[in-house]
Amino acid sequence: MVRWRAGPRGGKVKTAKTSTKTLQPCVKYVREEEGAEVSRRSAPGLAARAVACFFAAGWGPDWGAVAEGAFIRFKAFRTPHFLETPSAMSTSTVTMQPDTRIALVTGADRGCGLEFCKQLAGLGFLVVGTAKDAVNAQELNELAKESQNKVFVQQMDQTKEDEIKNLAEALRARNYRLDLLILNAGVAEHDHPHAPPSKLERRELAELLDVNVCGTASVVKHMLPLVQESQEKKVVGVTSKMGSMEEAMGDKPYLSAGYRVSKAAENMLLRVWARDPTAQDVTFLLLHPGHLKTAMGEAGGREAPLTCEEGVKQSLEKVVLRCGRQESGQFFNYDGSELPF
């Protein structure tokens, strides 16, 4: 069979032939990634899944990208806790009560984001945790498997607008609303926290801004309608004291130029959202979760004073779950004290 897509001036362009030979890369990729588990499947069953994966992934010149996309969708069809597409989500056996609170946590594959997923699930939230490479987010997937349908895994690279938009559409198709949106995904320089401005490369700064600012802006833009349909209506930006202009003039030795710039911009972005007349029903909070024992927190030979468990527990109790509309747009330390911009 020949597939066509719309061409210029209403014409048609031939894109691919869906023959058995054409599907072989998808089959091979799925076999290699799934190993023995897939080898136990019947050949017809594997072929049927490969066909479904092929059409889900679409045709492109880069078979590696097609096969990778196909495998992600294959996992979505196969794994109950992995929610990738509206069709996959609709097969889930989750029964949700009308008063169930739902949280979305970005950058949930490790550290602070993973801990937010654990503790929110323990507080009764249904949690959707996102990761840039969800298939290989081992700790997050293990948490989801053990959570008894309280934690779900979702693919989302926040530098990719289509993945953000697709996730929002998938959640809407599932009739999810978001009581709590935790914007945790972020990156720092390769030599964080030292990184003097004299060594700051244009490309690296652009990458920091793309993830920490542009990505955050896109997530809020696409997820805000789901937040506004909920009861609690909260958006929490997990930021840093390093984004405070006043703190930057302190006596601490760490320059971290690119990271500070990106976090200051993220702080301003969320504060402006708090003033947007179309979002006056939403509480926007800026949160410094503490200096935590994470890969970023202990980069450059530093020793962090707080575990993720301690920092997240206090952040939830003293900021996230306590603050309301009257605190919207404010910048808080994990202990509930207010921080300067």
MARTORLUM-76555 format. One record per residue: residue number from 1; x, y, z of N, C-alpha, C in turn. Coordinates in steps of 0.02 Angstrom, whole numbers. Each point is the difference from the previous one (the first is absolute). Layout:
N
LORO  seq     n.u     n.v     n.w    ca.u    ca.v    ca.w     c.u     c.v     c.w
LORO  NUM       X       Y       Z       X       Y       Z       X       Y       Z
...
# end
This chain:
341
LORO  seq     n.u     n.v     n.w    ca.u    ca.v    ca.w     c.u     c.v     c.w
LORO    1      43     -60       0     -43      60       0      44      62       0
LORO    2     -18      50     -38      37      62      -3     -35      53      42
LORO    3      36      34      42     -28      54      41      14      66     -34
LORO    4     -46      47       9       7      66     -30     -10      52      53
LORO    5      31      57     -10     -14      58      42     -13      60     -45
LORO    6     -33      51      27     -16      59     -40      64      35     -21
LORO    7       4      17     -64      58      36     -26     -17      72     -14
LORO    8      46      38     -29     -12      70     -15     -55       8     -52
LORO    9     -40      52       6     -53      16     -47     -50     -57      -7
LORO   10     -12     -34      55     -51     -51       0      20     -66     -31
LORO   11      64      -7     -21      22     -62     -31      13     -54      52
LORO   12      25     -57     -23      15     -56      45      73     -19      -7
LORO   13      29     -22      56      69     -22       0       4     -70      28
LORO   14      32     -45     -36       6     -69      25      52      -1      56
LORO   15     -17     -32      56      46       0      57      30     -68      15
LORO   16     -37     -55      -6      28     -65      19     -44     -56     -23
LORO   17      29     -60      -3     -37     -61     -12       1     -41      64
LORO   18     -58     -21      23      -3     -37      63       2     -75     -15
LORO   19      59     -24     -16       9     -71     -13      31     -32      61
LORO   20       5     -66       0      32     -36      55      71      24       9
LORO   21      35      10     -57      69      23       3       4      69      33
LORO   22     -48      43     -15      -1      68      29      -6      -2      76
LORO   23     -37     -49      26     -12      -4      71      56     -33      39
LORO   24      48     -31     -35      52     -38      35      39      41      51
LORO   25      18      64     -14      36      38      51     -38       8      65
LORO   26     -66      10      -5     -41       5      61       0     -65      39
LORO   27      -8     -55     -37       0     -66      32      67     -13      34
LORO   28      54      14     -36      68     -11      26      12      43      63
LORO   29     -21      63      -3      11      45      57     -39     -24      61
LORO   30     -62     -19     -10     -41     -25      56      30     -63      29
LORO   31      22     -46     -43      31     -62      24      62      15      42
LORO   32      43      43     -25      63      15      36     -13      33      67
LORO   33     -48      47       2     -13      36      62     -36     -42      51
LORO   34     -46     -42     -23     -40     -40      47      32     -67      16
LORO   35      47     -23     -42      37     -61      14     -43     -61       6
LORO   36      13     -39      52     -32     -65       8     -75       5       6
LORO   37     -24      54      30     -73       7      10     -36       0     -67
LORO   38      27      37     -49     -32       1     -65      10     -65     -37
LORO   39      57     -33      11      13     -63     -36     -50     -53      19
LORO   40     -33       8      57     -50     -49      20     -67      12     -33
LORO   41      -8      59     -32     -63      16     -33      -6     -41     -64
LORO   42     -62     -10     -21     -11     -33     -64      22      47     -56
LORO   43      22     -29     -55      21      41     -57     -57      44     -26
LORO   44     -62     -26      -6     -54      44     -23     -12      59      48
LORO   45       4     -14      65     -11      54      48      53      54      -5
LORO   46      63     -20      -8      54      48      -8      -9      40     -63
LORO   47     -18     -35     -54     -10      35     -65     -56      51       6
LORO   48     -54     -19      33     -57      46       7      21      62      39
LORO   49      40      -9      53      22      57      39      48      43     -40
LORO   50      43     -32     -39      47      39     -41     -37      43     -51
LORO   51     -54     -28     -29     -41      38     -47     -31      60      35
LORO   52     -29     -12      59     -30      55      38      51      52      18
LORO   53      60     -22      21      53      46      17      22      41     -60
LORO   54       3     -33     -58      22      35     -61     -46      58     -16
LORO   55     -65     -14       2     -46      53     -18      -3      54      54
LORO   56      10     -20      64       1      50      54      61      45      -6
LORO   57      57     -29     -19      61      40      -5       2      42     -63
LORO   58     -29     -25     -54       2      37     -63      63     -15     -39
LORO   59      -1      20     -63      57     -13     -44      48      59       1
LORO   60      64     -11       2      50      53      -3      64     -25     -30
LORO   61      45      43     -19      62     -21     -31      48     -33      48
LORO   62      -8      14      65      44     -28      50     -33     -59      34
LORO   63      19     -60     -20     -32     -60      28      13      -7      74
LORO   64      59      26      23      13      -4      72     -53      38      39
LORO   65     -17      60     -23     -51      40      35     -68     -33      -4
LORO   66     -16     -28     -59     -65     -34      -8      -4     -60      48
LORO   67      54     -39       2       0     -59      42      -3      18      74
LORO   68      35      53      19      -2      22      70     -70      23      19
LORO   69     -31      39     -44     -69      22      13     -47     -59       3
LORO   70      12     -50     -44     -42     -59       0       6     -39      65
LORO   71      61      -4      26      10     -38      61     -34      34      59
LORO   72       4      67       3     -35      36      54     -74     -15      -2
LORO   73     -29       0     -60     -71     -14      -6     -15     -73      15
LORO   74      47     -44     -18      -7     -70      17      -5      -9      76
LORO   75      44      35      37      -2      -3      72     -67      27      27
LORO   76     -26      52     -34     -64      28      22     -56     -50      -7
LORO   77       0     -38     -56     -52     -50      -9       8     -57      51
LORO   78      63     -17      18      13     -60      38      -1      11      75
LORO   79      21      59      23      11      11      71     -55      42      31
LORO   80     -38     -27      48     -57      37      28      18      68      30
LORO   81      60       5      31      16      62      34      32      52     -45
LORO   82      10     -17     -64      34      46     -46     -52      29     -47
LORO   83     -16      64       9     -54      32     -38      30      43     -54
LORO   84      -5     -22     -64      32      37     -54     -48      34     -48
LORO   85     -54     -34     -18     -46      28     -49     -71      -4      27
LORO   86     -46      39     -26     -69      -5      22     -27     -71      -6
LORO   87      18     -35     -55     -25     -68      -8      26     -46      53
LORO   88      64       9      19      28     -41      53     -30      17      67
LORO   89     -10      64      11     -28      22      64     -71     -26      10
LORO   90     -37      -5     -54     -69     -21       6      -7     -73      21
LORO   91      55     -38      -5      -4     -71      20      18     -10      73
LORO   92      21      54      34      20      -7      69     -60     -20      44
LORO   93      15     -37      53     -53     -24      44      -9      45      61
LORO   94      31      59      -2      -4      45      58     -72      23      11
LORO   95     -23      -6      62     -65      28      19      12      61      42
LORO   96     -23      57     -24      15      63      34     -63      28      32
LORO   97       5      15      64     -56      30      36      -6      74     -20
LORO   98     -60      28       4      -9      71     -20      44      48      38
LORO   99      18     -17      62      40      46      40      75     -16      -2
LORO  100      21     -46     -44      71     -17      -6      39      60     -24
LORO  101      53      17      37      44      55     -22      54     -28     -46
LORO  102      13      37     -53      48     -22     -51      58      49      -3
LORO  103      61     -27      -1      60      42      -5      41     -23     -60
LORO  104      29      48     -34      49     -14     -53      67      28      22
LORO  105      51     -43      -1      68      20      21      46      -8     -59
LORO  106      32      53     -22      48      -5     -55      69     -16      27
LORO  107      41     -31     -42      67     -18      22      -2     -47      60
LORO  108     -42     -53      -6     -14     -42      58      41     -64       2
LORO  109      50      -6     -43      36     -63      -4      53      -9      54
LORO  110      16      52      38      50      -6      53      -4      59      48
LORO  111      39      -4      53       7      56      45     -64      29      28
LORO  112      -4      65      -2     -56      37      30     -66     -18     -33
LORO  113      -1      -6     -67     -62     -17     -35     -26     -68      19
LORO  114      44     -49       5     -20     -67      20     -28       0      70
LORO  115      31      39      44     -23       3      70     -68      34       4
LORO  116     -12      51     -41     -67      30      -2     -52     -52     -19
LORO  117      15     -42     -49     -47     -52     -20     -15     -48      58
LORO  118      52     -21      35      -9     -47      56     -44      31      54
LORO  119      16      61      20     -36      29      57     -71      22     -19
LORO  120      -9      24     -61     -68      19     -21     -45     -62      -5
LORO  121      27     -55     -25     -38     -62      -3     -19     -23      70
LORO  122      47       8      47     -13     -17      70     -53      43      32
LORO  123     -10      60     -27     -52      46      25     -67      -9     -35
LORO  124      -3     -50     -44     -64     -15     -33      -9      29     -69
LORO  125      50      35     -26      -4      25     -68       8     -56     -51
LORO  126     -32       6     -57      18     -40     -58      53      41     -36
LORO  127      58     -29     -11      58      37     -25      21     -23     -70
LORO  128       9      48     -44      29     -13     -66      70      30       1
LORO  129      51     -42      -5      69      23       0      28      -3     -70
LORO  130      31      55     -22      28       1     -68      76      -6       3
LORO  131      27     -25     -56      72      -6      -7      19       9     -73
LORO  132      60      26     -10      25      10     -68       9     -66     -37
LORO  133      17     -52      37       8     -67     -28     -38     -48      46
LORO  134     -65       0      -7     -43     -36      48      11     -75      -1
LORO  135      15     -29     -58      10     -72      -4      57     -22      45
LORO  136      53      41       4      59     -19      38       3      34      69
LORO  137     -55      30      21      -2      31      67     -14     -55      51
LORO  138      52     -36      18      -7     -62      39     -34      11      67
LORO  139      23      48      39     -28      10      67     -73      23      -4
LORO  140     -15      43     -48     -69      23      -7     -46     -56     -22
LORO  141      23     -42     -46     -41     -57     -21     -10     -50      56
LORO  142      51     -10      41      -7     -46      57     -51      28      50
LORO  143       4      66      13     -48      32      45     -70      -9     -27
LORO  144      -9      10     -65     -67      -7     -30     -26     -71       7
LORO  145      43     -49     -11     -22     -70       4     -22     -18      71
LORO  146      34      29      50     -14     -16      69     -55      43      31
LORO  147     -25      49     -37     -43      51      30     -74     -18       1
LORO  148     -19     -57     -29     -70     -20      -2     -44      53     -34
LORO  149      22      18     -61     -36      48     -42      -6      70      31
LORO  150      52      19      37       2      69      26      50      43     -38
LORO  151      49     -32     -32      51      37     -38       2     -28     -71
LORO  152       1      45     -49       4     -19     -70      59      37     -33
LORO  153      28     -31     -50      59      26     -34     -19      28     -67
LORO  154      28      57     -18     -15      30     -64      63      28     -33
LORO  155       8     -14     -63      54      29     -40     -13      74     -12
LORO  156      48      43      18      -4      70     -18      67      34       6
LORO  157      28      19     -56      60      42      -2     -24      71      -8
LORO  158      12      43      49     -31      66      -3      36      48     -47
LORO  159      50     -24     -37      26      40     -55     -37     -16     -65
LORO  160     -47     -47       3     -38     -20     -59     -73      18       8
LORO  161     -21      51     -35     -67      27       6     -53     -53     -14
LORO  162      14     -43     -50     -50     -50     -19     -12     -50      56
LORO  163      53     -19      38      -9     -47      55     -41      31      56
LORO  164      10      64      13     -39      34      52     -73       3     -21
LORO  165     -11      20     -61     -69       6     -26     -34     -68      -2
LORO  166      36     -52     -21     -29     -67      -3     -20     -25      69
LORO  167      42      16      50     -17     -21      68     -63      35      24
LORO  168      -5      64     -12     -60      37      21     -62     -29     -33
LORO  169       5     -17     -64     -57     -29     -36     -17     -69      27
LORO  170      52     -39      16     -12     -67      28     -34       4      68
LORO  171      21      47      42     -32       8      65     -72      22      -7
LORO  172     -12      45     -47     -69      23     -12     -43     -58     -25
LORO  173      27     -41     -45     -37     -57     -26     -19     -48      56
LORO  174      41      -1      51     -11     -43      58     -46      33      52
LORO  175     -20      63     -14     -41      40      47      37      16      64
LORO  176      66       8      -5      39      22      57      -1      76       5
LORO  177      -3      25      61      14      71      12      59       0      48
LORO  178      34      56       6      61       2      41      -9      46      60
LORO  179      -7     -30      58      -5      41      61      67      32      15
LORO  180      54     -34     -17      67      23      17      48     -14     -58
LORO  181      31      52     -25      51      -7     -52      67      21      30
LORO  182      46     -48       5      66      14      29      52       2     -56
LORO  183      27      59     -11      48      12     -54      70     -12      28
LORO  184      22     -62      -2      64     -19      31      56      -9     -50
LORO  185     -15     -15     -63      52     -14     -49      46      60     -10
LORO  186      65     -12       0      48      54     -10      70     -28      -7
LORO  187      45      42     -26      69     -20     -11      47      56      24
LORO  188      63     -18       9      52      49      18      59      -7     -47
LORO  189      50      44       8      59      -3     -43      41     -63      13
LORO  190      44     -15     -46      42     -60       8      48       7      58
LORO  191      19      62      17      46      11      56     -35      36      58
LORO  192     -64     -12       7     -39      27      56      31     -25      66
LORO  193       3      42      52     -27      68       7      52      56     -10
LORO  194      58     -17     -27      53      51      -6     -14      46     -60
LORO  195       6     -24     -60     -21      32     -62       0      77       1
LORO  196      59      31      -4       2      74      -2     -27      26     -67
LORO  197     -25      61       0     -27      28     -62      51       5     -55
LORO  198      64       7      18      53       5     -51       8     -64     -40
LORO  199     -24     -56      28       5     -64     -35     -67     -23     -30
LORO  200     -49      43       4     -67     -19     -23      -4       0     -76
LORO  201     -18     -57     -28      -5      -7     -73     -72      15     -21
LORO  202      -6      32     -58     -66      18     -26     -45     -61      -6
LORO  203      27     -54     -27     -40     -61     -11     -25     -29      66
LORO  204      43      -2      50     -20     -29      64     -54      43      34
LORO  205       8      66      -4     -51      43      29     -67      -9     -35
LORO  206       2      -7     -66     -61     -11     -39     -34     -65      22
LORO  207      39     -52      13     -28     -64      22     -32       6      69
LORO  208      33      37      45     -28      11      67     -66      37      -4
LORO  209      -2      52     -41     -61      39      -7     -55     -41     -34
LORO  210      19     -43     -47     -50     -40     -35     -36     -47      48
LORO  211      38     -32      44     -31     -47      48     -34      38      57
LORO  212      38      43      34     -24      29      62     -52      56      -8
LORO  213       1      33     -58     -46      55     -10     -50     -15     -55
LORO  214      25     -13     -61     -46     -14     -56     -41     -63      13
LORO  215      33     -52      25     -36     -62      15     -53      10      53
LORO  216      18      36      53     -48      15      53     -59      40     -27
LORO  217      14      48     -43     -53      41     -29     -48     -43     -41
LORO  218      27     -47     -38     -42     -44     -42     -43     -46      43
LORO  219      30     -27      53     -38     -45      44     -59      37      32
LORO  220      13      60      26     -54      39      30     -54      16     -51
LORO  221      21      21     -59     -48      19     -52     -47     -57     -17
LORO  222      26     -60      -9     -42     -56     -21     -37     -34      57
LORO  223      27       3      61     -31     -34      57     -48      45      39
LORO  224       6      65      -7     -40      45      41     -76     -11      -7
LORO  225     -27     -13     -60     -72     -14      -4     -21     -59      43
LORO  226      43     -51       6     -16     -58      43       4      19      73
LORO  227      46      45      17       5      25      69     -63      39      18
LORO  228     -23      41     -47     -58      43      14     -65     -39       6
LORO  229       0     -63     -23     -60     -42       7      -2     -36      67
LORO  230      53       5      40       5     -37      63     -28      40      58
LORO  231       2     -30      59     -22      34      61      56      43      29
LORO  232      61     -27       4      53      35      37      37      51     -43
LORO  233       9     -13     -64      28      50     -47      67      29      23
LORO  234      50     -43       6      66      23      22      54     -17     -50
LORO  235      45      48     -12      59     -10     -41      61      18      42
LORO  236      46     -48       7      59      11      43      63      -5     -43
LORO  237      37      54      -3      64      -1     -35      55     -17      48
LORO  238      32     -58     -10      57     -20      43      61      37     -27
LORO  239      18      53      33      54      44     -23      58      -3      50
LORO  240      36      55       7      58       0      43      15      70      27
LORO  241      30       2      59      23      64      26      52      31     -46
LORO  242      32     -41     -41      49      26     -47     -32      44     -53
LORO  243     -67      -3      -5     -35      44     -46     -19      66      30
LORO  244      17      10      64     -15      63      34      56      51     -14
LORO  245     -19      59     -24      50      51     -14      32      26      64
LORO  246     -39       3      53      28      23      64      49     -51      27
LORO  247     -18     -65      -4      43     -53      24      66      -3     -39
LORO  248      -3      20     -64      59      -3     -43      55      48      24
LORO  249     -19      50      39      49      48      26      26     -20      68
LORO  250     -18     -60      23      24     -24      65      73     -21      -4
LORO  251      24     -32      54      71     -16       5      15     -72     -20
LORO  252     -48     -36     -28      13     -69     -19      45      -2     -62
LORO  253      45     -48      -5      50       0     -53     -23     -25     -67
LORO  254     -61     -26      -4     -21     -33     -62     -31      50     -48
LORO  255      29       7     -59     -25      47     -50     -57     -31     -41
LORO  256      11     -58     -28     -52     -36     -38     -40      47     -45
LORO  257      36      34     -44     -30      56     -38     -61     -20     -41
LORO  258       7     -52     -41     -55     -19     -43     -61     -25      38
LORO  259      12     -40      51     -54     -27      40     -37      56      36
LORO  260      38      48      29     -32      56      35     -43      41     -48
LORO  261      26      13     -60     -37      39     -49     -65     -35     -18
LORO  262       4     -66     -12     -60     -38     -21     -51      -3      56
LORO  263      22      -7      62     -47      -4      56     -31      68      16
LORO  264      39      53      -8     -29      67       9     -55      12     -52
LORO  265      13     -22     -62     -50       7     -53     -62     -42      14
LORO  266      11     -61      25     -57     -44      17     -41      31      56
LORO  267      33      29      50     -36      33      55     -44      56     -26
LORO  268      28      40     -45     -39      56     -28     -58     -26     -42
LORO  269      12     -53     -38     -53     -29     -41     -60     -20      43
LORO  270      12     -35      54     -54     -24      43     -33      57      38
LORO  271      39      50      18     -29      57      34     -47      39     -46
LORO  272      20       5     -64     -44      33     -49     -63     -40     -12
LORO  273       7     -67      -1     -60     -42      -6     -48      14      58
LORO  274      27      11      59     -43      13      58     -39      64      -7
LORO  275      22      45     -44     -35      63     -11     -44      -2     -62
LORO  276       4     -53     -39     -39      -4     -62     -75      -1      16
LORO  277     -38      45     -30     -72       2      16     -38     -62     -20
LORO  278      27     -40     -46     -35     -62     -20      15     -58      47
LORO  279      43      12      50      19     -55      45      -7      21      73
LORO  280     -47      44      15      -8      25      68     -32     -51      46
LORO  281     -24     -55     -27     -28     -53      42      53     -51      20
LORO  282      62       9     -24      54     -48      12      50      28      49
LORO  283      25     -42      45      53      19      46      68     -20     -29
LORO  284      43      48     -11      68     -13     -25      49      11      57
LORO  285      39     -52      16      48       4      54      70     -15     -27
LORO  286      49      37      25      70     -13     -17      33     -30      61
LORO  287      33     -57      -9      25     -39      56      74     -17      -7
LORO  288      38      19      52      69     -25       7      -5     -60      47
LORO  289      11     -62     -24     -12     -59      41      56     -15      50
LORO  290      50      43       3      57     -11      43      60     -25     -40
LORO  291      58       3      32      61     -27     -31       1     -75      12
LORO  292     -19     -38     -51     -15     -71       8      57     -45     -23
LORO  293       1     -60      29      49     -50     -19     -20     -33     -67
LORO  294      11      36     -53     -13     -25     -68      63       9     -41
LORO  295      -1     -27     -62      58       8     -44      16      74     -10
LORO  296     -52      41     -10      11      72     -10      20      33      66
LORO  297     -32     -19      54      13      31      64      69     -12      27
LORO  298      31     -56     -20      67     -16      25      53       4     -55
LORO  299     -18      32     -56      48      10     -53      55      47      23
LORO  300      59      -7     -29      55      44      17      30     -14      68
LORO  301     -11     -60      28      29     -18      64     -36      27      60
LORO  302     -60      27      -8     -37      26      57     -31     -56      41
LORO  303     -16      14      62     -35     -47      43     -67      31      20
LORO  304     -54     -28     -25     -66      28      13     -25     -20      70
LORO  305     -33      45      35     -23     -15      69     -65     -38       5
LORO  306     -41       0     -54     -67     -29       4      -8     -60     -47
LORO  307     -35     -51      23     -20     -54     -45     -61      23     -39
LORO  308     -12     -33     -56     -60      16     -39     -63     -12      41
LORO  309       0     -52      40     -58     -16      41     -16      57      48
LORO  310      51      27      33     -10      54      48     -22      64     -35
LORO  311      34      18     -55     -16      62     -35     -70      -1     -30
LORO  312     -19     -55     -30     -66      -5     -31     -55      -2      53
LORO  313      12     -36      54     -50      -4      54     -16      70      27
LORO  314      52      38      15     -12      68      26     -30      46     -53
LORO  315      22      -8     -62     -27      41     -55     -75     -11      -7
LORO  316     -22     -63       4     -71     -15      -7     -39      27      60
LORO  317      25     -13      60     -37      20      60      -3      76       9
LORO  318      55      34     -13       5      71      19     -11      49     -58
LORO  319      -1     -27     -61     -10      45     -58     -55     -26     -46
LORO  320      12     -56     -33     -43     -23     -54     -72     -11      22
LORO  321     -10     -36      54     -67     -16      23     -30      53      46
LORO  322      41      44      25     -24      52      47     -21      64     -35
LORO  323      38      20     -50     -11      66     -31     -60       0     -47
LORO  324     -32      58      -5     -58       7     -44       6      62     -44
LORO  325     -56      22     -25       0      56     -48      34      63      27
LORO  326      -7      12      64      29      61      28      76       0      -4
LORO  327      31     -59      -7      73      -4      -5      24      -8     -72
LORO  328     -46       3     -48      19     -11     -70      53      50     -23
LORO  329      50     -26     -34      54      42     -25      58      10      48
LORO  330      -4     -29      60      53       8      49      52     -55      -6
LORO  331      59      14      25      59     -44      -4      15     -25      70
LORO  332      -3     -67       9       6     -30      67      60     -47       5
LORO  333      29       1      60      48     -52      18     -40     -62      23
LORO  334      33     -57       0     -35     -62      19     -28       2      71
LORO  335      27      42      43     -24       3      69     -58      49       9
LORO  336     -25      28     -55     -57      45       3      18      74       4
LORO  337      63      16       9      20      70       2       2      29     -70
LORO  338     -13      65      -6      -2      31     -66      71      21     -21
LORO  339      14      -8     -65      65      18     -27      -5      62     -44
LORO  340      53      39      -3      -1      60     -43      12     -18     -73
LORO  341     -27      40     -44      13     -10     -71      66      32     -21
# end
